[in-house]
Amino acid sequence: MPQEIISLDHPIDVMYLIHKAIRAEARRTRQAAEQLEIGGNFKTFMNAFYQWATALGYHEEAEYKYLIPHLSQSLPARHNETGHKALLEGLEALQGCLHEELGRSIVIPRTQRQLFGKVINLLIAQADLLEEEEDILLPVIRRQMRPEQQLAITRCLLLDPDSEDDRWMLDWMEQHLSETERQVLASLVARFDDMDASPPPEAASSRLSADVELGSAALAAPTGFDHPIDVMMLLHKALSVDAWHTETMAEHLGVGETFEPFVEAFEIWMRALSFHADMEDAHMTPLLPDSPLARDNEAGHARLAQRAEDIQRHLQQLEHQTVMTRTRRRLYGQVVALRIDQDDHFEEEVDLVLPLLREHLTTEQQLVVVSHLLHDTHASGSEAGWVLDWLSHDLTDTERHSLASLAAQLPEITQVS
């Protein structure tokens, strides 16, 4: 789609202006989700989401009622219906999340993450649908429909007959358009006055009821350790940094480039996350044999591993390919989902599992567990210390000093050949 629409060769090309406004509103909602303050309220996010959902919902419903029936037998129309279904599911998922969470008076970290994840999923579904409409559906409409038919459908897309203010969609669009685009839109709308005030064509039934900063992922790491097992806070911090770095790489992959930079970042993250989960399962949670929380923690590791395997399979399918817009969106959505699941898991470990470990394990037992978390006994020679090298990279000087003091207390553990 051009950066600025300076003319409409066909009435249906007004879809480019509608899409531009919807994309701008979606970006505003995403920014509001990212900027939700822990302990704050949902007001700014809700204002942005309401504007986006209202416009997106009306556009989706109007297309399904007034446009798709004219193309019901065409392959592009069937693809478009699939896109509408995915969009509806994403919108309903986000609305469902809001319905569950708005009973809270303040924003908590889990709510912020879940809302952001749902926003990203809806953004991906929207991007897929709008791209398909512009690349596949609009050319078919231009070929198959006379200008008068296109104009009649366009009026239905822009004027809401069921609202007291039938021009609200136009007013909303204009705030996201340039002055030139507003003039182009006004010229098209002026043509509506010469049309018959006939019912909308072939109406169908309604389907709708209506570089990244680390930000909130940065876990507050201790400047000292009251308990050896508290080193987990530093490990969580470093893994969160890797997750955000990988997510940023996925989002900013350039079309036509290779996936190699992303793969390198993803592999660093996965090496550390997999090792961390394996060591917990082998040497930490077994020390709590009767704890349901420990078993839940192990199940959480399995879910993270499944998410990671899905991404790895996707990358294998993309091997030797260059980046395309659609594949970048899919990859980004998968990474966001994994990062959110990881943050949820870390929050549960800090709130539920670490207190149990502090209570039930002696200092000596904790030191043994920490030694396993920080040393790779399957690696040979100096490679056994890669975890400490990786961990230190993302710590402050104070945190490195605390880590070094703790490392000096750790017992030696047998190296596995």
Backbone torsions as a table, in degrees:
resi	resn	phi	psi	omega
1	MET	NA	133.9	179.5
2	PRO	-60.7	153.6	178.3
3	GLN	-62.6	-37.8	177.9
4	GLU	-134.0	131.9	179.0
5	ILE	-90.0	112.7	-176.6
6	ILE	-102.5	-8.0	176.7
7	SER	-163.2	161.3	176.5
8	LEU	-120.6	106.1	-179.6
9	ASP	-71.1	-26.2	178.6
10	HIS	-134.7	145.1	179.7
11	PRO	-55.1	-37.6	-176.9
12	ILE	-67.3	-15.6	178.9
13	ASP	-66.8	-7.1	173.3
14	VAL	-60.5	-18.4	176.2
15	MET	-56.7	-32.4	178.3
16	TYR	-62.0	-40.0	179.0
17	LEU	-69.2	-41.1	177.7
18	ILE	-61.0	-46.2	-178.8
19	HIS	-63.1	-39.3	179.7
20	LYS	-60.1	-44.5	-179.5
21	ALA	-66.2	-41.7	179.5
22	ILE	-63.6	-42.7	178.9
23	ARG	-62.6	-40.3	179.5
24	ALA	-64.2	-41.9	179.3
25	GLU	-66.2	-36.7	178.0
26	ALA	-64.2	-41.8	178.1
27	ARG	-62.5	-38.3	179.2
28	ARG	-64.4	-38.7	179.3
29	THR	-69.5	-41.1	177.0
30	ARG	-59.8	-44.5	179.6
31	GLN	-61.4	-39.7	179.0
32	ALA	-64.6	-37.7	177.8
33	ALA	-65.9	-42.1	179.5
34	GLU	-64.9	-31.1	-173.6
35	GLN	-97.5	8.0	173.9
36	LEU	-57.2	127.1	-177.8
37	GLU	-92.8	130.6	176.7
38	ILE	-62.6	126.4	-175.8
39	GLY	91.8	-10.5	178.0
40	GLY	-87.7	-164.2	-179.6
41	ASN	-114.5	177.6	-174.4
42	PHE	-95.1	4.8	-167.2
43	LYS	-58.2	-51.0	-176.8
44	THR	-62.7	-43.1	179.2
45	PHE	-64.0	-44.0	-177.3
46	MET	-64.0	-38.4	178.1
47	ASN	-61.5	-44.7	-180.0
48	ALA	-67.2	-45.3	-177.7
49	PHE	-64.5	-39.1	-179.4
50	TYR	-60.6	-43.9	179.4
51	GLN	-62.1	-45.5	-179.0
52	TRP	-64.3	-51.1	-175.5
53	ALA	-63.9	-37.5	-179.8
54	THR	-64.7	-48.3	-179.2
55	ALA	-68.1	-45.1	-179.7
56	LEU	-63.7	-42.9	179.9
57	GLY	-62.8	-44.6	179.6
58	TYR	-64.3	-44.2	-179.1
59	HIS	-61.8	-44.3	-179.3
60	GLU	-62.6	-44.3	-178.2
61	GLU	-68.2	-42.0	-179.4
62	ALA	-64.0	-40.5	176.7
63	GLU	-60.8	-45.9	-176.1
64	TYR	-67.6	-31.0	-179.3
65	LYS	-81.9	-41.4	-166.6
66	TYR	-112.5	-18.1	-175.9
67	LEU	-107.2	-52.1	-175.1
68	ILE	-59.0	-37.1	179.6
69	PRO	-56.8	-28.5	179.5
70	HIS	-73.6	-15.8	-175.2
71	LEU	-124.3	25.1	-168.3
72	SER	-60.8	-24.4	-177.3
73	GLN	-97.3	-1.4	-175.0
74	SER	-90.8	149.5	177.3
75	LEU	-61.7	-43.7	177.1
76	PRO	-57.6	-36.6	179.9
77	ALA	-66.5	-39.4	178.6
78	ARG	-65.2	-40.1	175.4
79	HIS	-62.1	-40.2	-178.7
80	ASN	-64.4	-39.1	177.4
81	GLU	-61.9	-38.4	176.9
82	THR	-61.8	-41.7	177.6
83	GLY	-64.0	-39.7	176.9
84	HIS	-62.7	-38.7	180.0
85	LYS	-64.3	-44.4	178.7
86	ALA	-63.5	-38.5	178.8
87	LEU	-65.0	-44.8	179.8
88	LEU	-60.9	-42.1	179.3
89	GLU	-62.9	-41.6	178.9
90	GLY	-65.5	-40.0	179.2
91	LEU	-66.9	-42.2	179.4
92	GLU	-66.7	-36.6	178.5
93	ALA	-64.0	-42.5	179.2
94	LEU	-67.8	-42.0	178.0
95	GLN	-63.6	-37.9	177.8
96	GLY	-64.2	-41.1	177.7
97	CYS	-62.1	-43.7	178.7
98	LEU	-63.2	-40.9	-179.8
99	HIS	-61.1	-38.4	-179.5
100	GLU	-73.0	-36.6	-170.0
101	GLU	-92.7	-20.5	-173.0
102	LEU	-73.8	-5.8	172.2
103	GLY	-68.8	-18.9	177.7
104	ARG	-77.4	143.4	179.5
105	SER	-82.6	-20.8	-178.9
106	ILE	-133.3	162.5	178.2
107	VAL	-82.1	132.0	174.0
108	ILE	-113.8	159.8	-174.8
109	PRO	-54.6	-43.3	-177.9
110	ARG	-62.5	-41.1	178.8
111	THR	-62.2	-44.1	179.7
112	GLN	-60.0	-44.0	-179.1
113	ARG	-66.0	-44.8	-176.8
114	GLN	-65.7	-41.4	177.7
115	LEU	-62.9	-43.7	179.6
116	PHE	-60.9	-43.2	179.2
117	GLY	-61.5	-42.2	179.3
118	LYS	-67.3	-37.4	177.0
119	VAL	-62.3	-44.1	179.5
120	ILE	-62.0	-43.2	179.0
121	ASN	-61.2	-41.6	179.1
122	LEU	-68.7	-38.7	176.6
123	LEU	-58.8	-41.8	-179.6
124	ILE	-65.7	-45.5	178.7
125	ALA	-62.1	-41.1	178.6
126	GLN	-64.4	-46.0	-178.8
127	ALA	-60.7	-41.8	178.1
128	ASP	-61.1	-45.7	-176.8
129	LEU	-65.9	-48.3	-177.6
130	LEU	-64.6	-38.1	178.2
131	GLU	-64.2	-44.0	178.2
132	GLU	-62.2	-41.2	-179.6
133	GLU	-62.6	-42.8	-177.2
134	GLU	-72.1	-38.3	-174.7
135	ASP	-86.9	-29.5	-171.3
136	ILE	-118.7	-48.6	-171.7
137	LEU	-75.7	-45.9	-176.8
138	LEU	-60.1	-41.4	176.7
139	PRO	-59.1	-36.7	178.4
140	VAL	-66.1	-43.2	-179.9
141	ILE	-62.4	-42.6	180.0
142	ARG	-60.7	-38.5	-178.0
143	ARG	-74.9	-39.4	-168.4
144	GLN	-93.9	-20.5	-174.6
145	MET	-112.9	138.3	174.9
146	ARG	-69.7	156.6	179.6
147	PRO	-54.2	-37.5	-179.6
148	GLU	-63.7	-40.6	177.6
149	GLN	-63.8	-44.8	178.9
150	GLN	-58.9	-40.9	-178.0
151	LEU	-65.9	-38.8	178.8
152	ALA	-64.0	-41.8	178.5
153	ILE	-67.7	-40.3	179.9
154	THR	-59.5	-40.7	178.2
155	ARG	-60.0	-38.4	178.9
156	CYS	-68.7	-29.9	179.2
157	LEU	-74.8	-25.0	-172.5
158	LEU	-106.7	-25.0	-177.8
159	LEU	-116.1	127.8	-176.0
160	ASP	-98.0	104.1	-175.9
161	PRO	-70.3	-16.9	-177.1
162	ASP	-93.2	1.3	-178.7
163	SER	-106.0	149.2	175.3
164	GLU	-60.4	-35.5	175.8
165	ASP	-108.7	93.6	-173.6
166	ASP	-70.7	-8.5	-179.2
167	ARG	-100.2	12.2	-175.1
168	TRP	-60.8	-34.8	-179.9
169	MET	-64.3	-40.8	178.3
170	LEU	-63.5	-45.0	-179.4
171	ASP	-62.1	-40.3	179.3
172	TRP	-66.2	-43.4	-179.3
173	MET	-60.4	-41.7	-171.4
174	GLU	-59.8	-29.7	-178.7
175	GLN	-69.2	-15.1	-179.1
176	HIS	-107.2	6.3	-176.0
177	LEU	-112.8	157.2	174.0
178	SER	-76.3	168.9	178.8
179	GLU	-60.8	-40.7	178.2
180	THR	-62.2	-43.0	-179.3
181	GLU	-66.9	-35.4	176.5
182	ARG	-62.5	-39.6	178.7
183	GLN	-67.0	-40.0	177.3
184	VAL	-62.0	-43.0	179.7
185	LEU	-65.4	-43.4	-179.7
186	ALA	-62.2	-37.3	178.9
187	SER	-64.6	-39.0	178.0
188	LEU	-67.4	-46.2	-177.5
189	VAL	-62.6	-32.4	179.1
190	ALA	-61.5	-25.7	179.7
191	ARG	-72.6	-17.2	-180.0
192	PHE	-65.6	-28.9	-176.6
193	ASP	-64.0	-23.7	-178.9
194	ASP	-90.6	1.3	-177.9
195	MET	-92.7	155.6	172.8
196	ASP	-67.8	143.1	177.3
197	ALA	-82.6	58.4	-177.1
198	SER	-87.0	160.3	178.6
199	PRO	-60.3	154.6	177.2
200	PRO	-57.2	142.9	-176.3
201	PRO	-69.9	130.2	170.9
202	GLU	43.5	55.5	-179.6
203	ALA	-67.4	138.7	176.0
204	ALA	-107.6	174.3	-178.9
205	SER	-70.3	150.3	-179.3
206	SER	-70.1	143.8	-179.2
207	ARG	-111.1	-15.5	-175.9
208	LEU	-116.1	138.5	173.4
209	SER	-83.3	-10.5	174.6
210	ALA	159.1	NA	NA
211	ASP	NA	124.0	-173.7
212	VAL	-89.5	139.0	175.5
213	GLU	-76.6	154.9	-180.0
214	LEU	-62.7	-37.8	172.1
215	GLY	54.2	-134.8	-171.6
216	SER	-70.3	-13.4	179.8
217	ALA	-74.9	-16.9	-178.4
218	ALA	-72.2	111.0	-179.3
219	LEU	-82.0	140.1	-179.9
220	ALA	-69.8	106.5	-177.7
221	ALA	-88.2	147.1	-178.1
222	PRO	-72.7	151.2	174.0
223	THR	-90.4	-7.7	175.3
224	GLY	-156.0	174.0	-175.4
225	PHE	-122.7	112.9	171.9
226	ASP	-73.0	-27.8	177.4
227	HIS	-135.5	139.8	-179.8
228	PRO	-55.0	-35.5	-175.3
229	ILE	-66.6	-14.1	178.8
230	ASP	-66.5	-8.5	173.6
231	VAL	-59.4	-19.0	176.6
232	MET	-55.8	-31.4	-179.9
233	MET	-64.1	-37.4	177.3
234	LEU	-69.6	-40.7	177.9
235	LEU	-61.9	-42.8	178.0
236	HIS	-61.2	-42.6	-179.4
237	LYS	-59.7	-47.8	-178.2
238	ALA	-64.5	-39.7	178.3
239	LEU	-67.3	-34.7	176.9
240	SER	-67.1	-38.5	177.0
241	VAL	-62.5	-45.1	178.3
242	ASP	-61.4	-39.6	-179.3
243	ALA	-64.2	-46.2	179.9
244	TRP	-66.2	-37.5	177.8
245	HIS	-62.7	-44.7	-179.9
246	THR	-65.3	-40.8	178.3
247	GLU	-62.0	-41.1	178.4
248	THR	-63.5	-42.3	178.4
249	MET	-60.3	-42.0	-179.5
250	ALA	-64.6	-42.3	-176.3
251	GLU	-67.3	-32.3	-171.5
252	HIS	-107.0	15.5	172.3
253	LEU	-58.5	133.2	-178.9
254	GLY	-86.1	138.0	178.0
255	VAL	-59.9	131.6	-178.5
256	GLY	91.8	-12.1	177.4
257	GLU	-83.7	175.0	175.9
258	THR	-90.1	165.4	177.9
259	PHE	-86.1	0.8	-171.5
260	GLU	-56.1	-46.2	179.6
261	PRO	-59.3	-40.2	178.1
262	PHE	-65.2	-45.3	-177.9
263	VAL	-57.9	-41.9	-180.0
264	GLU	-61.6	-45.7	179.4
265	ALA	-65.4	-42.0	-179.6
266	PHE	-63.3	-41.0	-178.7
267	GLU	-66.3	-37.0	176.7
268	ILE	-63.1	-45.6	178.2
269	TRP	-61.0	-47.5	-175.3
270	MET	-69.0	-34.2	177.0
271	ARG	-60.5	-46.4	-178.5
272	ALA	-69.7	-43.3	-178.7
273	LEU	-65.7	-43.4	-179.5
274	SER	-63.8	-44.0	179.3
275	PHE	-62.8	-44.2	-178.8
276	HIS	-60.4	-47.1	-179.8
277	ALA	-64.4	-42.4	-179.6
278	ASP	-62.4	-42.0	-179.2
279	MET	-68.1	-38.4	176.1
280	GLU	-61.3	-46.5	-178.2
281	ASP	-65.5	-32.7	-176.2
282	ALA	-85.7	-34.3	-168.9
283	HIS	-127.1	-10.4	-176.7
284	MET	-109.8	-64.7	-175.6
285	THR	-65.6	-26.8	174.5
286	PRO	-60.8	-18.2	178.2
287	LEU	-75.7	-5.5	175.3
288	LEU	-120.4	66.4	-170.2
289	PRO	-64.6	-25.7	-176.3
290	ASP	-103.2	13.4	-174.5
291	SER	-98.5	118.5	173.4
292	PRO	-60.8	-31.5	179.5
293	LEU	-65.1	-37.4	177.9
294	ALA	-66.3	-38.7	178.7
295	ARG	-68.2	-37.9	176.1
296	ASP	-62.6	-36.9	179.4
297	ASN	-63.2	-41.9	178.1
298	GLU	-65.5	-39.3	177.5
299	ALA	-64.9	-35.0	176.6
300	GLY	-61.9	-37.9	176.8
301	HIS	-62.8	-39.4	179.4
302	ALA	-64.1	-38.2	178.7
303	ARG	-66.8	-40.8	177.2
304	LEU	-63.1	-41.1	179.6
305	ALA	-62.9	-38.0	179.4
306	GLN	-66.6	-41.5	176.5
307	ARG	-59.1	-45.2	-178.5
308	ALA	-64.3	-40.7	179.2
309	GLU	-63.9	-37.5	177.7
310	ASP	-61.3	-41.9	178.4
311	ILE	-66.9	-41.5	179.8
312	GLN	-62.6	-40.0	177.1
313	ARG	-64.7	-40.2	177.7
314	HIS	-61.8	-41.9	179.7
315	LEU	-65.4	-36.2	176.9
316	GLN	-62.8	-38.2	178.1
317	GLN	-67.7	-27.4	-177.5
318	LEU	-91.6	0.3	-176.7
319	GLU	-56.5	134.9	179.8
320	HIS	71.4	1.5	176.0
321	GLN	-93.8	159.4	172.7
322	THR	-98.3	165.0	-174.8
323	VAL	-70.8	131.6	170.1
324	MET	-119.3	158.9	-175.9
325	THR	-56.1	-45.8	-176.6
326	ARG	-67.2	-43.7	-179.5
327	THR	-66.3	-34.4	177.2
328	ARG	-64.1	-42.8	179.2
329	ARG	-62.3	-45.4	-179.5
330	ARG	-59.9	-46.2	-178.6
331	LEU	-63.4	-43.6	179.8
332	TYR	-61.4	-43.7	179.2
333	GLY	-60.3	-41.0	178.7
334	GLN	-64.9	-40.6	-178.9
335	VAL	-67.8	-41.9	177.3
336	VAL	-59.3	-43.5	-179.9
337	ALA	-61.9	-41.6	179.2
338	LEU	-67.4	-42.5	179.9
339	ARG	-62.9	-41.0	179.3
340	ILE	-66.0	-43.4	177.3
341	ASP	-61.2	-39.5	178.9
342	GLN	-63.5	-45.4	-179.5
343	ASP	-64.1	-39.9	175.9
344	ASP	-60.7	-43.3	-179.1
345	HIS	-63.5	-43.7	179.9
346	PHE	-63.2	-38.9	179.1
347	GLU	-62.2	-41.6	178.3
348	GLU	-65.7	-39.1	178.2
349	GLU	-61.8	-45.1	-177.6
350	VAL	-67.5	-42.1	-174.4
351	ASP	-80.8	-29.8	-171.0
352	LEU	-118.3	-44.4	-172.5
353	VAL	-83.8	-44.7	-178.2
354	LEU	-59.6	-41.4	176.7
355	PRO	-58.8	-37.3	177.5
356	LEU	-65.2	-42.1	-179.2
357	LEU	-65.2	-41.1	178.2
358	ARG	-63.0	-36.9	-176.0
359	GLU	-77.1	-39.6	-169.3
360	HIS	-100.9	-16.1	-178.6
361	LEU	-105.3	138.8	174.6
362	THR	-71.1	166.5	177.6
363	THR	-59.1	-40.0	-179.9
364	GLU	-64.1	-41.8	178.1
365	GLN	-63.8	-41.9	179.0
366	GLN	-61.8	-41.0	-179.5
367	LEU	-63.4	-36.4	177.6
368	VAL	-66.2	-44.9	178.1
369	VAL	-59.4	-46.1	-178.6
370	VAL	-62.4	-38.3	178.4
371	SER	-59.9	-39.3	176.9
372	HIS	-69.3	-35.4	-179.7
373	LEU	-68.8	-25.3	-173.0
374	LEU	-107.5	-6.7	-178.7
375	HIS	-129.5	132.3	178.8
376	ASP	-94.0	97.0	-176.3
377	THR	-74.2	-9.7	176.4
378	HIS	-86.2	-14.0	179.3
379	ALA	-88.1	156.3	-176.8
380	SER	-101.6	147.3	173.4
381	GLY	56.3	-135.2	-176.6
382	SER	-67.4	-19.0	179.9
383	GLU	-63.7	-21.2	179.7
384	ALA	-62.0	-20.7	-178.9
385	GLY	-96.0	13.5	-175.8
386	TRP	-62.1	-30.4	-178.4
387	VAL	-64.0	-44.7	179.0
388	LEU	-63.8	-39.8	178.4
389	ASP	-63.2	-45.6	179.0
390	TRP	-62.6	-44.5	-176.2
391	LEU	-65.3	-42.1	-175.5
392	SER	-64.7	-25.5	-174.5
393	HIS	-60.2	-32.4	-173.9
394	ASP	-107.8	16.4	-178.0
395	LEU	-104.4	157.5	172.5
396	THR	-77.8	168.5	178.3
397	ASP	-60.5	-39.6	179.1
398	THR	-63.9	-42.4	179.6
399	GLU	-66.9	-38.8	177.5
400	ARG	-62.6	-39.6	178.8
401	HIS	-63.3	-44.2	178.3
402	SER	-62.5	-41.0	179.7
403	LEU	-65.0	-42.6	179.6
404	ALA	-63.1	-40.0	178.6
405	SER	-63.5	-40.6	177.8
406	LEU	-68.0	-43.1	-178.3
407	ALA	-59.1	-32.9	-179.4
408	ALA	-66.9	-18.2	-178.9
409	GLN	-94.5	-8.1	-171.2
410	LEU	-74.7	140.1	176.5
411	PRO	-75.1	155.2	174.6
412	GLU	-74.0	142.1	177.4
413	ILE	-119.3	150.0	-174.8
414	THR	-65.6	131.4	177.6
415	GLN	-80.0	134.3	179.4
416	VAL	-88.6	127.3	-178.1
417	SER	-81.4	NA	NA
